[in-house]
Amino acid sequence: MAARGSRLISLLLLAALPMGLVPAHAQVTLPADLISPVVPHDVATGSGATTQDLAIFAWQEFTALNWPAMDPATTGMRGRADTSADFLSIAPDKSGSYPLLVWQTYRHKNELFPADGKTDASFDSKVPTYKYKGGPFTAANGASWQLFNNLDESSEIGLCNMFAHDTTRILFEAKVNRALFDYANANKLTACDDKGNCPALTAARNKTLGNLAQYGGICSDDTSIVSLPCGDSKTPGDAGEGTIEIKAAWRPLTATEVASNRFYMRKIIYYTGDQFLAQQYNNAVYGLVALHIIHKTKSFPTFVFATWEQVDNYDDVNNQNTQDLKFVNTGTALPNIPVTRAHAINSVIPPVNDAVHAAFTAKDPNTVWQYYKLIGVQGMPMDGPPPATAPADTLSYYYLANIVVETNQTLQNFFGKAPTGVVMPFKNLYFNGAAGSPFQMGGCQGCHGTQGQSIGGDMSRLVGAAPSNSTQPPEPFNNGASAAITSFHLRSQDTPKN
């Protein structure tokens, strides 16, 4: 009888998943245009997409955005694929750097909201330019400050610091695409002074958060609110990709890891010194260990969230921390426990990964991209949190997290507000017209509902907490726990109170 009751609860929880997201274990059929430099504008099957449909869409994004980019230095263009280049057969140069990729030429969050308030009028440029508060910033050993990978975050949104091989620091960067950048400029959201006053942004954000039931989770041309472009929106100069934001995680590699050819590598910028006094910018070749892509589409105006890890980050088959991943909580609310994946990868995802990797290696057996795996996707929100006895796939969908980007207990089990590391449940995500809205959503989507939508920035923390989230001094490589907390509070000082 108990077994029947447990099965009934599991079936009810599966039924509670958004339409289309009940797991399907059919054979994976990949689209003919999987390996293409064209960014998909929406999920082909629309709002009824299954988890498998979302996973395939995510891999289409991954392929297009990791395509070699047109060289901004020679073309003056950013965010454009070099269609004559080969995605699969890229190789490092003598310094160890692989070719520059499309998403890497997107605008850095600091270029969207620079400290002097003077956002470039055009998305395009030959080189990036960074302008932070604080300083002075000086070059270490002749380092360049005009590289496209600018790792100016060294904590996981102030909650913990992350390491591999016990002591190797993991650093982060955030980027926005042309659709978001041009939308923000056209609507004067980036019209700020050097004191951080942004009148149009403040007005639009306040109107939006004042009526989230109406303005949350929509595609709209209303310029008086914050409603970032959906796929196929008519944003001048944009191909209709819709809003895309990127978060990437990088770290130094061991000599063995470099020789393995299992990591995409690129010369990056990182910072040392005192965050609030003098800092030095440094260059080194780092390995890419994680990638978030979030994408606003017409079918999913609360964004499709997809996240990848380098395959050696964590042994999911045996549930083992093979790279000695370690985090240090910045507060005292939670203990520092050994790193483990709190919720197993959704069972639909590995077969899709296997099919994609087979398609990659059929064309190039040595491609570096076979060593990156999709961890999960979120499309339609669901109300939660689900009980611990829920089916594993329900838990993995709801609590989607990347093990090197959202590592500690709060982030791997996120389902509400976490201003001090203590989770407090609340309805954090609105989807106008969706049955059950508002939702108490978890994982990546729930976090962006809390840190983006609920403060009037659509699903974007970079817009919702602007400009201070982008203008504060970079977090240096050597930042400790107290500095990480201080930095996060400073980057949150422009966050509206809802």
N, C-alpha and C positions, 0 to 999 in steps of 0.2 A: 504493500500500500504506500509506504514511504517512497519507494522507487517511482511509482506512478505519479505521486504528488510532485516529486522533484522534476520528472519529465514534463509534467503539465506546466510548472513554473517556467522551465526552459523554453517551451513552445510559446508561452505567453510573452516572454521577453523577446524572442525572435520576432513575434508578430508586432511588437512595439517599435522595432526598428523602422526608420523612414522607408516609405515605399521604394522597392527596388533594391534595398540594401540587405535583405535576407540573403545570406551567402549562397552562391551558386557554384557548384563544383564541376561545371561542364568543361569540355576541352577548350583550351585557349586558342582562339583564332585571332591573329594579329592583323591589323589593317595593312594594306599594300604600301601605304605611305608612312609606315612607322619611322623609317630612317629618312627624315626630311628636314630641311632648314626652315620650313614654314611652321610658325607657331599656331596651334589649333585655337580657334576662337571660342569653342564650346565643346562640351561632351556630345558626341554624335547621337547618343540615345536620349538626350535631354534630361529633364528633371527626374525621370523614372530610372535613371542609370543604376545598374547594379554595382557592387563593389568592384567586380571585375572590369566593368566598363570604365569606372573611375580610374582604376589602376592602369589600364591601357592608355587612357587620356593622359595620365601623369607621365608615362614613359614617352608619349609623343612630345609633351612639353620638354622633358629632359633632353631628348635628342635635339630638338630645335634650339634650345637655349644653350646647350653645350657644344653647338656647332662652332667651328672657328669663325671669328668675327672679321669683318672688313677692318683693315688697319686704320684706326682713327688718325694716326700720325700722318698718313698719306692721303686719306680720303676726307678727313674732317667729319666723318660720320660715326655715330655711336649706336649700338644696339642693332646693327645690321649683320646678317650672315654673309660670309664669303661663299657664295653658292658654287664657286669653282673648287673649293677645298673639300677634303674628305673627312667626315666626322670620325670614322672608325680608326683610321690609320695615323692619327696624330702621334708625334714622337717628340721627346725633349731635345732641346738644343744643347750645346756644349756646357752651358751653365746649369742645366737641369730643368729649365723651364719649358713647359709645353706651350703650344700656340695660345694666344689670347682668345677667349670664348665670348659669345654674344652677351650673356648675362653680365660678364665682368665689365663690359663697356657701358652698362647701364649707369645711371647717375647714383652716386653714393648718397646716403641720407644727409651727409653734411653738405653736399652740393645742392640738395633740394632746399635746405634751410641753413645757409652759411651764417657765421656769427655776425658779419657786418650787415646782414639783411639784404644783400645784393645778389639775388639768385640770377644766374645767367638767363637771358631771354630765350636762348635756343637750347634744346636738348643736346645738340651736336657740338663737338669741340675736338680739337686734336689731342688734348691732354686733360686730365682732371685737375681741379684746383680745390684745395681744402683750406677752410678758414674757421678756426676754432677760437673760443674764448681762452684766456690764460696764455701760457707761454712765458718766455720766448721758446720757439721750436727751432732747434738747430740740428744739422745733419751729423750723424755718427759715421765716421769713416767714408765720407763722400757719398752718403746715401741720397737717393732720389726721393722727392716728395711728390712726384708726378706719375706714380704707378697706379694702376686701376684697382688693385686689391689692397685696400686700406683697412687694416684690422684694428679698429679703434675701440673694440669692446673686449674685455678680458674676464667678464663674469656673465653668468646666466641671469640676466635682468636683475642683478644685485642680490640674488638669493644664494648663489654658490659659485665657487671657482672650480674649474674643471681641469683634470690632468689625465694624461696617458703615461704608461710606463712609470707610474707612481708620481713622477716629478715634472713631466713634460707638459707645459702649459698649453691649453687649447684656447685659441683666439677666434673672434667673430667679426663679421661685417654685415651690413644691410644695404640693399640696393632697390631702386625703383625704375620701372620702365618708362618709355616715352609717353604712353597714354596717361599715366599718373602725373608725370612731371609737367606735361603740356596742359593738362586739365588744371592743375594747381596754379600754374602761371596765368592761364587765360582767365581764371576766376579770382585772380589777385590774392589767393590764399598765401602766396609766398611774399606778398608785399609787406615786409616787416622793416622796422628800423633797427639800429644797432643795439637798442635796449630790449629787443624781443617783443615789441608791440606789433601785433599783426591784426589790424582792425577787421578786415574782411574775413579772415580765418576765424577770429573770435566770434563774430556775428553769425557766421554760417554754422559753426560748431555748436553754439548755444541754441540756435533754432532747431538744429537736428536733435540734440539730446533732450530738448524740451518736448518732443513728440516722437519717440522711437517707435511707437506702435504704427505710426504713419510712414516715417522716413527710414526705418530700419529694414535692411534686406530688400532694397528696391534698385531698379535701374531708372534713373530720372535725369532729365535735362534741366531741372530746377536749379538755377545758379545761386539761390539764396540759402541752400543747404549744402552739406557735404555728402555728395553721392558720386563716388568715383566711377569712371567709365566701365561699363560691362563690355564683354566681347561684342564686336560689330557696332559699337557706338561710333558716332561720327565725330571723332576728335580730330581737328585739323592736323595734318602731318602724320597721323597714326594709321597703321594698316588695319585697325579694328581688332587688335589683339585683346583689348580690355586691360584693366589694371593688373599688373604683375609686380609682386615684391619678392625679393630673394634674401634669404639669410644663409650664410655659408660659415662653416667651421673649419679651421686650419690648425696645423701644428708642425713643429720640426719633426723630421723623420730620422730614424737611425740609418746607419750606412747599409745595413741589411735590407731595410725597407726601401731605400732608394734603389738598390740593385735589383729588387724584386720586380720592378716595373708594374706594380699593382696599385700605384697611387698617381693620380693626376697631380702635377707639381707646377708651381709658379712662383716667381719672385714677388714678394709682398712687402708692405710697410708694417712695421710694428713699432711700439713706443717703449721707452725706458725713462726712468727718472721719477720725479715727484709730480703727480697728476696736476696739482694745483699751484705748482711753481714752474721751474724750468723742466722741459722735456726734450729728449732727443728722438728723432725718427731714424729708424734702422731699416735695412733691407736684408732679406734672407730668402732662400728658396724653401717654401713650406709645402706640405702635402694636404690636399683637400680630403677631409674626413667626414663631412656631412653637408647636406644641402636641403634647404626648405624652398619650395616654390608655392606661392599662394596666388590665386588667379580668380578674378571676378568675371563671371560669365552670365549670360542672360538666364540660363537654367539654374545657376547657382549664385545668386547675388550676395549671399553670405560667404562667397569664395569657395573654391576647391582647394583644400590643403593637402599637400603631398610632401613627403620627406624621405630622403635617402641617406644611407650610411655606406662608408667604405666597408667592404665585406669582412675585413679583419678586425673591425672595432669590437665585435662581440660574437662569440660562438653560440648562435641561437639553437643549433641542433642539440648541443649538450648543455645549454644554459650556463656557459662559463665565461668569466671575464678574463679572456686570454691576453689582453693587452694591459692588464693592471690599471684599468680605468679607475679614477679616484676623484671624489669631489670633496670640497670643504665648505660646509654651510657657513654663510657669512653672519648669521644670527645665532641665537642660542635656543630657539624654539624646537629644533630637531637635532637628533644625534647624527654624526657622520657614520653611516653604515656602509658595508661593502656594496659596490655597484652591481646591480642585477636588473634585468629587464622585468619591470613589474607586471607587464601584461604581454603575453606572447603575441608574436606577429599574427595578424589575421590569416586564417588558413587559406583564404582566396589568393593572397599575395604571392607566396613562393612559386606556385605554378605559372603565374604571369611573369615573374622574374626569370624563371627557367626558360620560358618561351622566348622572351626578349633576348636573354643572353645567348641562346642558341641562334637567333637571327643575327646577332652581332658577330658571333664567332664563325658563322658560316661564311661571312664576307671577309673577316679578318681574325684569325685565331689568336692574334696577339693583342687585340685592342684593349686598352686600359679600361674601357667602360664596362667590361665584363666583371670588374671588381667593385662595382657599386650596385647596391640592392635597394629597391623600394621597401620601406618599412611599413608604410600604410598611407591611406587616403581618408579624407573626410569630405563629404558633399552636403547632403541634407542634414541639418541638425536634428538631434533627438533630445528628449527631456530626460533628465536623470537626477542624481547618479543611479546607475543600476546597482542592485545588490551584489555582494561578492560572489554569490552563487549563480549569477547570470552566466550564460554561455560565454566561452572564452572569446569568440568572435565579436560578441556584443561589447565586452569589456575593451577589447583592443581597438574597436572602432571609436568608442566613446572617449577613451583615454589616450588617443594617439599622441605619442611622444618619441623624440629622437634621443638615443641614449647619450650622445655627447652634446646635445643642445638643451634638453630638458631632463636633467639627471636625478635631482634629489627627490625626496618623497613628495613634496608639494607639487613639483612640476610633472612628475610621472603619474600623479593621481589628481590632476587639477580638475575642479568642477565648480569653482566660484571665485570670490575675491580672495586675494592673498597679499594684502598690503604689508604685512609683517611676517610672512611665512606661515601664518595660521589661516587655513581655508575656512571661509564663511560662505555658505550657499546662498545664491540669489539668482534671479532670472537675468542672465547675462547676454542673451542673444534674441533679437527680434527678426522675424522674417515675415514681412507684410504679405498677408494672404495665405500663409501656410497654416494648416491645421495644427493646433497645439501651441502656436506662438503666443507669448514669448517662451523661450526654452531655458532650462538650466543645463547648458552644454559644457562638456569637458574637453580635455586635450587641447591641441593647437587651436582649434576653432573656438572653443570656449574661452581660451586665454585672450584671443583677439577680440572676442565679444566684450570681455571685461576691459581690456587695455586699449581698445579701439572704438568699437561701436558705442559702448555705454558712455563714452566721454565725447561723443559727437564726431568722431573721425572716421565714420563708416567702419570698416574692419581693419583700419590701419593705425597701428600704434605710432608710426612715423608722422602721421597727420594729426592724430588725436592728441599727442603730447608735444606737438611742435610749438615753438622752435627749440626749446631747451633740450629735448631729447637728442637733437642733432648738433647743437652748437657747443655743448659743454666740452671741456678738454677731453681728449682721448684717454681711455683707461690703459695705463701702461702694463707691459708684460709682467712687471714685478708687483702689481697692486695686491695688497692684502685684503683681509675681510672687511675691516672698518672702512677703508678707502672705497671698496666696492659698494658698501651701503650708502656712504656719503654721495658717491657718484650717481647712484640710482635715484636718490632723493632729489638731487639737483636736476637730473634729466626728467624728473616728473613734476617740476614746479609749475609748468604751464598746463598741467592736466586739469580740465574743468571738473567741478564737483557736481555730480548728478543727484 
